[in-house]
């Protein structure tokens, strides 16, 4: 929860014995919430509370529970337990996963059989599989009530591009079949073309200049096949550059994220193309979702300029508006090439 979400005229009030969850800005603990109990309120500073954790201890012996004095802004009541039972988790959901004695903020990057989900944690860049019982939808405690994250509220009010916390509009099996299995939509014997090796490092990588607008990719689990808009800040090593993302922010959401990226994972922004007659089945496209462009294939054409897109990497099908799609292009040997030309 960021301080910008809290009005200075509203301060949470807790009593001794109240159950709370505690956030921390300590390195390695950002984006986590640990359960505890309010012991008392400080007399000299009524906006600070002594809290005893349920599962954190003072030392490795595990004999005495840890107590800390914390600002009120670090505390919130536990979310209602009944809410978790009403949620049907899907790819792209912003969630909190119970791990290492606390609830950690992440995003679902894959759905597995048996009610299990892969969750990616941006802070540690880890992906871990959880059972549904260990997940809950991420909510914000704002002015004494629970609300969805800001991006989700915005999505409900206006039809804009999907954001990094927006839930994907999944098609049912009856609406869109996997392209490889759907002879009606795709045609027999026609396979999805593999994504071209934009990120394979050539012997001589392209040189980029400071301030250049680019797109970058990563091999991290959960992000393969995605390209994110960025700006070149400066060279940071041999065939490596410090870049600043244009849509991804740091853990505190206070500034845009910066990373050192290999030159072979950087490309210029593709030229804008205008699609006059719309897309057709089996067209390779980039779909704008979760702050980036993800490579997919048109699996089905719907009415009102909407399309079902199949993502081979995650075996997912999602519905998009045409405005959130662009023809897929590959950056090969210093020029842009459409898949049919490769």
MITI-560968 format. One record per residue (C-alpha): residue number from 1; x, y, z; residue in one letter. Coordinates in steps of 0.02 Angstrom, whole numbers. Layout:
// MITI-560968
BATI,n,u,v,w,res
BATI,NUM,X,Y,Z,A
...
END
This chain:
// MITI-560968
BATI,n,u,v,w,res
BATI,1,0,0,0,X
BATI,2,77,166,-50,X
BATI,3,65,322,55,X
BATI,4,-9,414,-93,X
BATI,5,-165,307,-74,X
BATI,6,-196,369,103,X
BATI,7,-274,535,148,X
BATI,8,-182,623,290,X
BATI,9,-350,657,371,X
BATI,10,-388,471,389,X
BATI,11,-282,364,506,X
BATI,12,-318,182,546,X
BATI,13,-367,145,725,X
BATI,14,-321,-23,803,X
BATI,15,-352,-91,978,X
BATI,16,-250,-214,1082,X
BATI,17,-293,-389,1025,X
BATI,18,-341,-338,848,X
BATI,19,-278,-455,713,X
BATI,20,-176,-362,582,X
BATI,21,-61,-388,435,X
BATI,22,105,-298,428,X
BATI,23,198,-233,274,X
BATI,24,384,-197,267,X
BATI,25,500,-92,159,X
BATI,26,653,-191,216,X
BATI,27,757,-264,73,X
BATI,28,696,-438,31,X
BATI,29,526,-410,112,X
BATI,30,443,-280,0,X
BATI,31,275,-335,-65,X
BATI,32,243,-451,82,X
BATI,33,117,-454,224,X
BATI,34,141,-547,389,X
BATI,35,2,-586,512,X
BATI,36,11,-527,692,X
BATI,37,-84,-459,841,X
BATI,38,-85,-282,911,X
BATI,39,-10,-284,1087,X
BATI,40,-29,-101,1130,X
BATI,41,-29,75,1062,X
BATI,42,118,188,1103,X
BATI,43,72,322,1229,X
BATI,44,193,454,1163,X
BATI,45,149,423,981,X
BATI,46,-29,358,956,X
BATI,47,6,325,773,X
BATI,48,127,185,817,X
BATI,49,84,11,878,X
BATI,50,176,-135,956,X
BATI,51,134,-292,857,X
BATI,52,178,-474,893,X
BATI,53,196,-583,739,X
BATI,54,112,-753,725,X
BATI,55,254,-843,635,X
BATI,56,409,-734,648,X
BATI,57,529,-760,792,X
BATI,58,663,-656,876,X
BATI,59,800,-782,837,X
BATI,60,830,-950,756,X
BATI,61,784,-1045,914,X
BATI,62,601,-1007,880,X
BATI,63,560,-991,1064,X
BATI,64,498,-811,1071,X
BATI,65,384,-725,946,X
BATI,66,451,-565,869,X
BATI,67,376,-399,924,X
BATI,68,401,-236,829,X
BATI,69,345,-56,847,X
BATI,70,267,-2,683,X
BATI,71,184,150,603,X
BATI,72,-3,137,575,X
BATI,73,22,148,387,X
BATI,74,111,-21,391,X
BATI,75,-42,-106,463,X
BATI,76,-206,-167,393,X
BATI,77,-338,-292,451,X
BATI,78,-332,-466,372,X
BATI,79,-443,-478,216,X
BATI,80,-611,-564,242,X
BATI,81,-582,-752,231,X
BATI,82,-743,-777,134,X
BATI,83,-680,-673,-13,X
BATI,84,-553,-802,-66,X
BATI,85,-689,-933,-93,X
BATI,86,-777,-823,-221,X
BATI,87,-626,-799,-334,X
BATI,88,-591,-904,-488,X
BATI,89,-408,-870,-522,X
BATI,90,-348,-845,-701,X
BATI,91,-190,-801,-794,X
BATI,92,-142,-620,-762,X
BATI,93,-230,-601,-595,X
BATI,94,-135,-498,-466,X
BATI,95,-132,-607,-311,X
BATI,96,-51,-632,-142,X
BATI,97,26,-804,-114,X
BATI,98,61,-879,57,X
BATI,99,247,-919,59,X
BATI,100,384,-916,192,X
BATI,101,259,-874,331,X
BATI,102,185,-723,242,X
BATI,103,78,-663,98,X
BATI,104,182,-605,-52,X
BATI,105,118,-500,-197,X
BATI,106,135,-577,-369,X
BATI,107,45,-615,-532,X
BATI,108,-21,-779,-601,X
BATI,109,79,-826,-756,X
BATI,110,11,-1001,-791,X
BATI,111,-132,-1116,-744,X
BATI,112,-90,-1297,-704,X
BATI,113,-198,-1450,-680,X
BATI,114,-262,-1496,-508,X
BATI,115,-305,-1318,-460,X
BATI,116,-125,-1257,-458,X
BATI,117,-57,-1093,-524,X
BATI,118,116,-1024,-564,X
BATI,119,146,-855,-482,X
BATI,120,284,-736,-534,X
BATI,121,359,-618,-404,X
BATI,122,430,-462,-484,X
BATI,123,539,-416,-335,X
BATI,124,638,-579,-332,X
BATI,125,602,-628,-514,X
BATI,126,549,-800,-454,X
BATI,127,408,-908,-516,X
BATI,128,330,-1033,-395,X
BATI,129,182,-1151,-413,X
BATI,130,46,-1138,-279,X
BATI,131,-114,-1229,-238,X
BATI,132,-272,-1125,-250,X
BATI,133,-294,-1128,-60,X
BATI,134,-131,-1031,-40,X
BATI,135,-186,-888,-153,X
BATI,136,-299,-738,-131,X
BATI,137,-340,-592,-244,X
BATI,138,-233,-440,-204,X
BATI,139,-335,-301,-125,X
BATI,140,-294,-129,-57,X
BATI,141,-349,-67,114,X
BATI,142,-397,112,75,X
BATI,143,-479,230,200,X
BATI,144,-551,90,303,X
BATI,145,-618,-22,165,X
BATI,146,-556,-154,44,X
BATI,147,-543,-109,-138,X
BATI,148,-471,-193,-296,X
BATI,149,-304,-123,-357,X
BATI,150,-316,46,-443,X
BATI,151,-282,-25,-617,X
BATI,152,-428,-147,-602,X
BATI,153,-546,-9,-548,X
BATI,154,-494,93,-698,X
BATI,155,-523,-54,-814,X
BATI,156,-700,-75,-749,X
BATI,157,-742,108,-783,X
BATI,158,-669,127,-957,X
BATI,159,-619,12,-1097,X
BATI,160,-435,50,-1114,X
BATI,161,-284,-58,-1146,X
BATI,162,-263,-203,-1025,X
BATI,163,-148,-158,-882,X
BATI,164,-26,-266,-787,X
BATI,165,-159,-312,-659,X
BATI,166,-307,-326,-777,X
BATI,167,-387,-496,-787,X
BATI,168,-379,-575,-958,X
BATI,169,-544,-602,-1048,X
BATI,170,-530,-790,-1069,X
BATI,171,-631,-879,-1201,X
BATI,172,-718,-1041,-1159,X
BATI,173,-676,-1198,-1255,X
BATI,174,-838,-1181,-1351,X
BATI,175,-788,-1006,-1409,X
BATI,176,-609,-1040,-1462,X
BATI,177,-512,-1200,-1478,X
BATI,178,-324,-1218,-1473,X
BATI,179,-265,-1186,-1652,X
BATI,180,-176,-1353,-1666,X
BATI,181,-337,-1446,-1622,X
BATI,182,-465,-1338,-1712,X
BATI,183,-482,-1400,-1891,X
BATI,184,-627,-1282,-1924,X
BATI,185,-537,-1121,-1880,X
BATI,186,-360,-1164,-1930,X
BATI,187,-355,-1299,-2061,X
BATI,188,-278,-1471,-2056,X
BATI,189,-90,-1490,-2063,X
BATI,190,-57,-1306,-2029,X
BATI,191,54,-1276,-1879,X
BATI,192,92,-1122,-1779,X
BATI,193,256,-1046,-1836,X
BATI,194,385,-1036,-1699,X
BATI,195,428,-861,-1637,X
BATI,196,581,-802,-1729,X
BATI,197,743,-781,-1635,X
BATI,198,741,-593,-1606,X
BATI,199,836,-624,-1444,X
BATI,200,970,-740,-1514,X
BATI,201,1133,-647,-1495,X
BATI,202,1221,-614,-1661,X
BATI,203,1408,-603,-1669,X
BATI,204,1397,-414,-1685,X
BATI,205,1251,-344,-1587,X
BATI,206,1167,-183,-1642,X
BATI,207,1231,-24,-1562,X
BATI,208,1107,90,-1474,X
BATI,209,1123,273,-1426,X
BATI,210,1070,366,-1270,X
BATI,211,886,415,-1271,X
BATI,212,840,292,-1409,X
BATI,213,664,219,-1395,X
BATI,214,672,30,-1400,X
BATI,215,586,-131,-1349,X
BATI,216,668,-261,-1237,X
BATI,217,633,-443,-1198,X
BATI,218,688,-567,-1065,X
BATI,219,706,-754,-1045,X
BATI,220,634,-749,-868,X
BATI,221,497,-876,-836,X
BATI,222,327,-800,-865,X
BATI,223,392,-665,-982,X
BATI,224,455,-762,-1133,X
BATI,225,385,-697,-1296,X
BATI,226,349,-523,-1225,X
BATI,227,424,-357,-1276,X
BATI,228,419,-202,-1166,X
BATI,229,444,-20,-1218,X
BATI,230,599,62,-1145,X
BATI,231,725,202,-1165,X
BATI,232,914,180,-1180,X
BATI,233,996,270,-1033,X
BATI,234,1180,229,-1065,X
BATI,235,1298,85,-1108,X
BATI,236,1334,-20,-952,X
BATI,237,1461,-144,-1020,X
BATI,238,1514,-236,-1175,X
BATI,239,1358,-260,-1281,X
BATI,240,1251,-212,-1130,X
BATI,241,1144,-60,-1092,X
BATI,242,1056,19,-944,X
BATI,243,874,43,-996,X
BATI,244,723,122,-915,X
BATI,245,554,41,-944,X
BATI,246,412,154,-999,X
BATI,247,274,51,-917,X
BATI,248,355,-55,-780,X
BATI,249,389,22,-610,X
BATI,250,491,-24,-457,X
BATI,251,422,-113,-303,X
BATI,252,361,51,-228,X
BATI,253,282,113,-391,X
BATI,254,380,275,-364,X
BATI,255,485,273,-523,X
BATI,256,507,176,-683,X
BATI,257,611,18,-670,X
BATI,258,790,18,-735,X
BATI,259,889,-136,-784,X
BATI,260,1048,-187,-873,X
BATI,261,998,-279,-1032,X
BATI,262,1105,-370,-1160,X
BATI,263,1105,-289,-1331,X
BATI,264,1039,-449,-1410,X
BATI,265,880,-430,-1305,X
BATI,266,851,-253,-1369,X
BATI,267,775,-200,-1534,X
BATI,268,710,-38,-1609,X
BATI,269,524,-4,-1595,X
BATI,270,436,-86,-1743,X
BATI,271,360,29,-1874,X
BATI,272,175,65,-1852,X
BATI,273,66,-33,-1971,X
BATI,274,-117,1,-2012,X
BATI,275,-231,-150,-2028,X
BATI,276,-372,-100,-2145,X
BATI,277,-466,-262,-2170,X
BATI,278,-435,-337,-1998,X
BATI,279,-344,-497,-1952,X
BATI,280,-383,-672,-2009,X
BATI,281,-360,-844,-1930,X
BATI,282,-177,-896,-1913,X
BATI,283,-110,-718,-1928,X
BATI,284,37,-694,-1809,X
BATI,285,8,-542,-1699,X
BATI,286,75,-451,-1548,X
BATI,287,-58,-425,-1413,X
BATI,288,-40,-282,-1289,X
BATI,289,-65,-352,-1115,X
BATI,290,17,-333,-943,X
BATI,291,114,-179,-1001,X
BATI,292,198,-270,-1147,X
BATI,293,175,-347,-1319,X
BATI,294,153,-536,-1319,X
BATI,295,174,-645,-1474,X
BATI,296,21,-747,-1520,X
BATI,297,-85,-814,-1663,X
BATI,298,-264,-770,-1713,X
BATI,299,-367,-925,-1669,X
BATI,300,-540,-857,-1707,X
BATI,301,-620,-700,-1777,X
BATI,302,-764,-631,-1674,X
BATI,303,-889,-493,-1706,X
BATI,304,-861,-309,-1663,X
BATI,305,-677,-313,-1713,X
BATI,306,-628,-437,-1577,X
BATI,307,-514,-587,-1593,X
BATI,308,-467,-741,-1494,X
BATI,309,-278,-750,-1484,X
BATI,310,-184,-910,-1442,X
BATI,311,-19,-900,-1348,X
BATI,312,86,-1055,-1378,X
BATI,313,206,-1018,-1234,X
BATI,314,68,-1033,-1103,X
BATI,315,-62,-1131,-1203,X
BATI,316,-187,-991,-1168,X
BATI,317,-328,-915,-1271,X
BATI,318,-383,-735,-1237,X
BATI,319,-501,-613,-1322,X
BATI,320,-433,-444,-1377,X
BATI,321,-500,-291,-1466,X
BATI,322,-416,-251,-1631,X
BATI,323,-347,-90,-1555,X
BATI,324,-239,-197,-1439,X
BATI,325,-163,-299,-1579,X
BATI,326,-27,-266,-1707,X
BATI,327,45,-376,-1846,X
BATI,328,194,-475,-1781,X
BATI,329,362,-427,-1856,X
BATI,330,537,-496,-1830,X
BATI,331,695,-392,-1816,X
BATI,332,819,-490,-1923,X
BATI,333,988,-432,-1988,X
BATI,334,949,-250,-1954,X
BATI,335,779,-242,-2036,X
BATI,336,597,-281,-1998,X
BATI,337,524,-436,-2079,X
BATI,338,346,-503,-2069,X
BATI,339,335,-691,-2036,X
BATI,340,275,-732,-2213,X
BATI,341,436,-657,-2281,X
BATI,342,552,-758,-2169,X
END
